[in-house]
Amino acid sequence: MSAPDYPVIEVVDLVKTYGAGETLVQALDGVSLTVKRGEYAAIMGASGSGKTTLMNILGCLDVQTSGRYLLDGVDVNTLDDRQLARVRNRRVGFVFQTFSLIPRTSVLANVELPLAYAGMKTADRRRRARAALATVGLADRADREPNELSGGQQQRVAVARALVTAPALVLADEPTGNLDTASSAEVLAVLDQLNQLGRTILLITHDQRVAQHAHRLIELLDGRVVSDKPMPPLANGDAYGGRHRPFATPDAKAVPA
């Protein structure tokens, strides 16, 4: 079955305000952007630029004050809370800076969690979780607990958990923020490979070296998009590990839809 031809993200004149009167804060001021299926884009901006607010809306963790947001063809503003939770579970895979893994629980169980919330049968969700772990090169760590893994490995588990529902969008918020240089390169190599497998990835970062793994850079300032352009070619040493560095996962395969 061919992929749909509509974009994964379509945002038109997005506005987000907090407070009222003298305390009114305009976090987003007419943001419009489109992310096509299979794109690898990065959003950058200084503190207070609106990138966290935009990420929360794109991930269906918050709603806009005005404007339109279509996620994988669905007008998010028309959904009730239950429908929104379902879209968040099925269509967005989150990778956070803090890993957000459950301690004293196996890696496999951590990866299965979104499928358990979705009500999938145990055998099916374990098969998919093992496939996701193979994709990030951690098939042999399924029975370990998070505290037995390095920081880079824990973040790769988080990537596997983001993938396991076969989401339309992988949303990575500062995915290397808690990692050293070697572990950052390891995680970014996985994201590079996932994009090569056709995954749509949106990277939120303040680090130019991280952003240069993407193919497109969107810059925010004071709640507005001030630049949206293709990422220029890398010079040696510009990025963690280099763009699209091969990742050694001979048993890796795309997580089934």
C-alpha positions as CSV (number, residue, x, y, z in Angstrom):
1,M,0.0,0.0,0.0
2,S,1.5,3.4,-1.0
3,A,2.1,6.1,1.5
4,P,-0.5,8.9,1.7
5,D,0.4,12.0,-0.3
6,Y,-0.6,14.5,2.4
7,P,2.0,15.9,4.8
8,V,2.6,14.6,8.3
9,I,2.5,18.1,9.7
10,E,0.5,21.0,8.4
11,V,0.4,24.1,10.5
12,V,-1.3,27.3,9.4
13,D,-1.2,30.6,11.4
14,L,-0.7,28.9,14.7
15,V,-1.1,31.3,17.7
16,K,-0.6,30.4,21.4
17,T,-1.1,32.8,24.2
18,Y,-1.0,32.4,28.0
19,G,-2.6,34.7,30.6
20,A,-4.6,37.8,29.9
21,G,-4.4,41.5,30.0
22,E,-1.1,42.8,31.3
23,T,0.1,39.3,32.0
24,L,-0.6,38.1,28.4
25,V,2.3,36.2,26.8
26,Q,2.3,35.3,23.1
27,A,4.4,32.2,22.9
28,L,3.5,31.6,19.2
29,D,2.7,34.4,16.7
30,G,1.3,33.1,13.4
31,V,3.5,30.0,12.8
32,S,3.0,28.2,9.5
33,L,5.0,25.2,8.3
34,T,4.6,21.9,6.6
35,V,6.6,18.7,7.1
36,K,6.3,16.1,4.4
37,R,6.3,12.4,4.9
38,G,9.8,11.1,5.2
39,E,11.4,14.4,6.0
40,Y,14.1,14.9,8.7
41,A,13.7,18.5,10.0
42,A,15.2,20.3,13.0
43,I,13.7,23.2,14.9
44,M,16.1,25.5,16.6
45,G,15.6,28.6,18.8
46,A,16.9,30.3,21.9
47,S,15.2,30.1,25.2
48,G,11.9,31.9,24.9
49,S,11.7,31.5,21.1
50,G,8.6,29.3,21.3
51,K,10.1,26.0,20.3
52,T,9.0,24.1,23.4
53,T,5.4,25.5,23.0
54,L,5.4,24.5,19.3
55,M,6.7,21.0,20.2
56,N,4.0,20.5,22.8
57,I,1.3,21.4,20.3
58,L,2.8,19.3,17.5
59,G,2.9,16.4,20.0
60,C,-0.7,16.9,21.0
61,L,0.4,17.7,24.6
62,D,-1.1,21.2,24.3
63,V,-3.6,23.0,22.0
64,Q,-3.3,26.2,20.1
65,T,-5.2,29.4,20.9
66,S,-6.0,29.8,17.2
67,G,-4.8,28.6,13.8
68,R,-5.0,25.1,12.3
69,Y,-2.9,22.0,12.9
70,L,-3.3,18.8,10.9
71,L,-1.3,15.8,12.1
72,D,-1.1,13.0,9.5
73,G,-4.3,14.5,7.8
74,V,-6.3,14.8,11.1
75,D,-7.5,18.2,12.2
76,V,-6.3,18.0,15.8
77,N,-8.6,20.9,16.9
78,T,-11.7,18.8,16.1
79,L,-10.8,16.0,18.6
80,D,-12.1,15.5,22.1
81,D,-9.7,14.5,24.9
82,R,-10.1,10.8,24.3
83,Q,-9.5,11.1,20.6
84,L,-6.5,13.3,21.2
85,A,-5.0,10.7,23.6
86,R,-5.5,8.0,20.9
87,V,-3.8,10.2,18.2
88,R,-0.9,10.9,20.7
89,N,-0.5,7.2,21.3
90,R,-0.7,6.0,17.8
91,R,0.6,8.8,15.5
92,V,3.4,10.4,17.5
93,G,6.5,8.7,18.9
94,F,8.2,10.8,21.6
95,V,11.9,10.8,22.5
96,F,12.7,13.0,25.5
97,Q,16.0,14.3,26.9
98,T,15.4,12.5,30.2
99,F,14.8,9.0,28.6
100,S,11.6,8.6,30.8
101,L,12.1,4.8,31.2
102,I,10.5,2.9,34.0
103,P,13.1,1.6,36.5
104,R,13.2,-2.0,37.7
105,T,11.3,-3.0,34.6
106,S,12.8,-4.8,31.7
107,V,13.8,-3.0,28.5
108,L,11.3,-5.1,26.6
109,A,8.4,-4.1,28.9
110,N,9.4,-0.4,28.6
111,V,9.3,-0.6,24.8
112,E,5.9,-2.5,24.9
113,L,4.3,0.2,27.1
114,P,2.6,2.3,24.4
115,L,1.1,-0.9,22.8
116,A,-0.1,-2.0,26.2
117,Y,-1.9,1.3,26.6
118,A,-3.4,0.8,23.1
119,G,-4.8,-2.6,24.2
120,M,-2.7,-4.8,21.9
121,K,-2.4,-8.5,22.8
122,T,0.7,-9.6,24.6
123,A,2.2,-11.8,21.9
124,D,1.7,-9.1,19.2
125,R,3.2,-6.3,21.3
126,R,6.2,-8.4,22.3
127,R,6.9,-9.2,18.7
128,R,6.7,-5.5,17.7
129,A,8.8,-4.5,20.7
130,R,11.6,-7.0,19.8
131,A,11.5,-5.7,16.2
132,A,11.9,-2.1,17.5
133,L,14.8,-3.1,19.7
134,A,16.5,-4.8,16.8
135,T,16.1,-1.6,14.7
136,V,18.1,0.4,17.3
137,G,20.7,-2.4,17.8
138,L,19.6,-3.6,21.2
139,A,17.9,-6.9,20.6
140,D,20.3,-8.6,23.0
141,R,19.4,-6.2,25.8
142,A,15.6,-6.9,26.0
143,D,15.8,-8.6,29.4
144,R,18.0,-6.0,31.0
145,E,16.8,-3.1,33.2
146,P,17.5,0.5,32.4
147,N,20.1,0.9,35.1
148,E,22.1,-1.8,33.5
149,L,22.5,0.2,30.3
150,S,24.7,3.2,29.4
151,G,23.0,6.6,28.8
152,G,23.3,6.1,25.1
153,Q,21.7,2.7,25.3
154,Q,18.9,4.0,27.4
155,Q,18.1,6.7,24.9
156,R,18.1,4.1,22.1
157,V,15.5,2.2,24.2
158,A,13.5,5.4,24.3
159,V,13.8,5.6,20.5
160,A,12.6,2.0,20.2
161,R,9.6,2.8,22.4
162,A,8.9,5.8,20.1
163,L,8.9,3.5,17.1
164,V,6.9,0.6,18.3
165,T,3.5,2.0,17.4
166,A,4.7,2.8,13.8
167,P,3.9,6.5,14.3
168,A,3.5,9.0,11.5
169,L,6.0,11.3,13.4
170,V,9.0,10.7,15.6
171,L,9.3,13.9,17.8
172,A,12.7,14.1,19.5
173,D,13.1,16.8,22.1
174,E,16.8,17.5,22.9
175,P,17.5,13.7,22.5
176,T,21.2,14.2,23.3
177,G,20.9,16.8,26.1
178,N,22.0,14.3,28.8
179,L,24.6,12.4,26.8
180,D,28.3,12.7,26.2
181,T,29.8,13.1,22.8
182,A,30.2,9.4,22.0
183,S,26.7,8.5,23.2
184,S,25.2,11.5,21.3
185,A,26.8,10.2,18.1
186,E,25.3,6.8,18.8
187,V,21.8,8.0,19.2
188,L,21.9,10.4,16.3
189,A,23.2,7.6,14.1
190,V,20.1,5.7,15.0
191,L,17.8,8.6,14.0
192,D,19.8,9.0,10.8
193,Q,19.1,5.3,10.0
194,L,15.4,5.6,10.9
195,N,15.1,8.5,8.4
196,Q,16.7,6.4,5.8
197,L,14.1,3.7,6.5
198,G,11.4,6.3,5.7
199,R,10.5,7.6,9.2
200,T,9.5,11.3,9.5
201,I,11.6,12.9,12.2
202,L,11.3,16.3,13.8
203,L,14.2,17.2,16.0
204,I,14.0,20.0,18.7
205,T,17.4,21.2,19.7
206,H,19.6,24.2,20.6
207,D,22.8,22.4,19.5
208,Q,23.9,23.2,15.9
209,R,25.9,19.9,15.7
210,V,22.7,18.0,16.5
211,A,20.6,20.0,14.1
212,Q,23.1,19.3,11.2
213,H,22.0,15.7,11.2
214,A,18.7,16.9,9.8
215,H,18.1,17.9,6.1
216,R,16.1,21.0,6.9
217,L,16.5,23.7,9.6
218,I,13.5,25.7,10.9
219,E,14.5,28.6,13.2
220,L,12.2,30.4,15.6
221,L,12.5,33.8,17.2
222,D,9.9,35.4,19.4
223,G,7.2,32.9,18.4
224,R,7.8,33.3,14.7
225,V,9.5,31.3,12.0
226,V,12.4,33.5,10.9
227,S,14.2,31.0,8.7
228,D,13.2,27.7,7.0
229,K,15.8,26.3,4.6
230,P,17.7,23.1,3.6
231,M,20.6,22.2,5.9
232,P,23.9,23.0,4.2
233,P,26.4,20.2,3.6
234,L,28.5,19.2,6.6
235,A,32.1,20.1,7.1
236,N,34.3,17.6,8.9
237,G,33.7,17.8,12.7
238,D,30.5,19.9,12.4
239,A,28.2,17.2,13.7
240,Y,28.2,14.4,16.2
241,G,29.3,11.4,14.1
242,G,28.5,12.9,10.7
243,R,25.2,12.9,8.9
244,H,23.9,9.4,8.1
245,R,26.8,7.6,9.6
246,P,26.0,3.8,9.2
247,F,24.8,2.1,12.4
248,A,25.8,-1.5,12.8
249,T,22.5,-3.4,13.2
250,P,22.7,-6.4,10.9
251,D,19.3,-7.7,12.2
252,A,17.6,-4.3,12.0
253,K,14.4,-4.0,10.2
254,A,11.6,-1.5,10.0
255,V,9.0,-1.9,12.7
256,P,5.8,-3.4,11.1
257,A,2.9,-1.0,10.5
